[in-house]
Amino acid sequence: MVDAILNGLTFIAVALLIGLISSIFAKKLKIPDVLVLVAVGIGFGLYIEIENIDFVLPTPLISALGLFTLVLLVFESTAQIRFKELDWVSVSALKITFSTVFFNFVILSFATLAIVFGFQLKFLFLSLLFGALTCGTAPDVILSLLGSCKQKILRVLSIESIINTPFTVLLPLIIVDLQKGATGAVFAGFTGGFLLKITAGLGSGLLIGLVMFKIMRKQYSERYSPIAVIAAALLSYVLAERIGGNGIIAVTTLGLFFGNLEIKQKVTLLQFESVLSTLLKVLIFVLIGVIIKFPITPIFFIKSISLFIIYLAVRYLAVKVAAKEEPVLIRLFMALTASKGLAVVVVTFILASTITGFDPILHYILAFVLYSLIVSSVVVWFSKSFGIEAK
């Protein structure tokens, strides 16, 4: 057992080192770092399997690491939202987010139930979860390859990813709560409990936010304040969960509160948190490549690719409804570059470790992540054909 744990720690150290080197290498070659990290993880997994290495990472450690990453990710994304800076670009991003969520639930969930589960209604819960999990986007590929481009479309995609991150996290958890409530004796009791989760989450986030604001306003320490911000995010999550609330709502509330108040050295504080979340991102994506394996069978690829094509059509429909004024090529670019990022992977990872029978859609979500990264990369490489050029 000691050797297995030591092998696990060795893996973490080597994964971080190779992951960071791979990310730098990918940036120089203009290849998405996320795609490279997953590939590195798959390579690690094959090596461990071939060499029959005794490799153990305790499940509680993995779950805690994933949850910690999720809290940081939600806080970082919501802290970037400034209410006074919202403009028509932000409104466009918000429209696209809501359109994507709606059409994913209505069309993609139905398609998942049909293609993956053959219309078996007992899998409706998993189909809805799949639709919710695939709502999120991450502009990593676009911004890493076209970061110098100043066209408004990139700003819309970037803001959309910030807005839809809380949705990507909250919606699956809400569906899980609804499913649990549906098995209860009294729906009214569930409704009351659900409202408690929301109000307790909001209250916890505001309480921790007020305390943090008072402390930060009076005292700022270059060494300890960044740690205090991370501790506040974790504390808001824990407090909400302990009193029966929703921890992610608490973190979202805290992030919005933090992002819209005047706090000393706010940018510096967020930069420190961003560096830490990037480090965890490297480790998580490599771990995903190692741990999660999808079946290498023709039927799986036929189903997953068919489902992904439907997703792209749904995404285009959502963009068309929300951004009618944009040219067809721009709408097509927005639909094809909706790559999946860390939020989708981490939430999937957490749900897989807590929900029995999650495996059927686990494989498809990983396939979606890989497909979306590949398609986004190819589209960005041919961005000039869509009228988009890096400056």
Rosetta blueprint (number, residue, H / E / L):
1 M L
2 V H
3 D H
4 A H
5 I H
6 L H
7 N H
8 G H
9 L H
10 T H
11 F H
12 I H
13 A H
14 V H
15 A H
16 L H
17 L H
18 I H
19 G H
20 L H
21 I H
22 S H
23 S H
24 I H
25 F H
26 A H
27 K H
28 K H
29 L H
30 K L
31 I L
32 P L
33 D H
34 V H
35 L H
36 V H
37 L H
38 V H
39 A H
40 V H
41 G H
42 I H
43 G H
44 F H
45 G H
46 L H
47 Y H
48 I H
49 E H
50 I H
51 E H
52 N L
53 I L
54 D L
55 F L
56 V L
57 L L
58 P L
59 T H
60 P H
61 L H
62 I H
63 S H
64 A H
65 L H
66 G H
67 L H
68 F H
69 T H
70 L H
71 V H
72 L H
73 L H
74 V H
75 F H
76 E H
77 S H
78 T H
79 A H
80 Q L
81 I L
82 R L
83 F H
84 K H
85 E H
86 L L
87 D L
88 W H
89 V H
90 S H
91 V H
92 S H
93 A H
94 L H
95 K H
96 I H
97 T H
98 F H
99 S H
100 T H
101 V H
102 F H
103 F H
104 N H
105 F H
106 V H
107 I H
108 L H
109 S H
110 F H
111 A H
112 T H
113 L H
114 A H
115 I H
116 V L
117 F L
118 G L
119 F L
120 Q L
121 L H
122 K H
123 F H
124 L H
125 F H
126 L H
127 S H
128 L H
129 L H
130 F H
131 G H
132 A H
133 L H
134 T L
135 C L
136 G L
137 T L
138 A L
139 P L
140 D H
141 V H
142 I H
143 L H
144 S H
145 L H
146 L L
147 G L
148 S L
149 C L
150 K L
151 Q L
152 K H
153 I H
154 L H
155 R H
156 V H
157 L H
158 S H
159 I H
160 E H
161 S H
162 I H
163 I H
164 N H
165 T H
166 P H
167 F H
168 T H
169 V H
170 L H
171 L H
172 P H
173 L H
174 I H
175 I H
176 V H
177 D H
178 L H
179 Q H
180 K H
181 G H
182 A H
183 T L
184 G L
185 A L
186 V L
187 F H
188 A H
189 G H
190 F H
191 T H
192 G H
193 G H
194 F H
195 L H
196 L H
197 K H
198 I H
199 T H
200 A H
201 G H
202 L H
203 G H
204 S H
205 G H
206 L H
207 L H
208 I H
209 G H
210 L H
211 V H
212 M H
213 F H
214 K H
215 I H
216 M H
217 R H
218 K H
219 Q L
220 Y L
221 S L
222 E L
223 R L
224 Y L
225 S H
226 P H
227 I H
228 A H
229 V H
230 I H
231 A H
232 A H
233 A H
234 L H
235 L H
236 S H
237 Y H
238 V H
239 L H
240 A H
241 E H
242 R H
243 I L
244 G L
245 G L
246 N L
247 G H
248 I H
249 I H
250 A H
251 V H
252 T H
253 T H
254 L H
255 G H
256 L H
257 F H
258 F H
259 G H
260 N L
261 L L
262 E L
263 I L
264 K L
265 Q L
266 K H
267 V H
268 T H
269 L H
270 L H
271 Q H
272 F H
273 E H
274 S H
275 V H
276 L H
277 S H
278 T H
279 L H
280 L H
281 K H
282 V H
283 L H
284 I H
285 F H
286 V H
287 L H
288 I H
289 G H
290 V H
291 I H
292 I L
293 K L
294 F L
295 P L
296 I L
297 T L
298 P H
299 I H
300 F H
301 F H
302 I H
303 K H
304 S H
305 I H
306 S H
307 L H
308 F H
309 I H
310 I H
311 Y H
312 L H
313 A H
314 V H
315 R H
316 Y H
317 L H
318 A H
319 V H
320 K H
321 V H
322 A H
323 A L
324 K L
325 E L
326 E L
327 P L
328 V H
329 L H
330 I H
331 R H
332 L H
333 F H
334 M H
335 A H
336 L H
337 T L
338 A L
339 S L
340 K L
341 G L
342 L H
343 A H
344 V H
345 V H
346 V H
347 V H
348 T H
349 F H
350 I H
351 L H
352 A H
353 S H
354 T H
355 I L
356 T L
357 G L
358 F L
359 D H
360 P H
361 I H
362 L H
363 H H
364 Y H
365 I H
366 L H
367 A H
368 F H
369 V H
370 L H
371 Y H
372 S H
373 L H
374 I H
375 V H
376 S H
377 S H
378 V H
379 V H
380 V H
381 W H
382 F L
383 S H
384 K H
385 S H
386 F H
387 G L
388 I L
389 E L
390 A L
391 K L
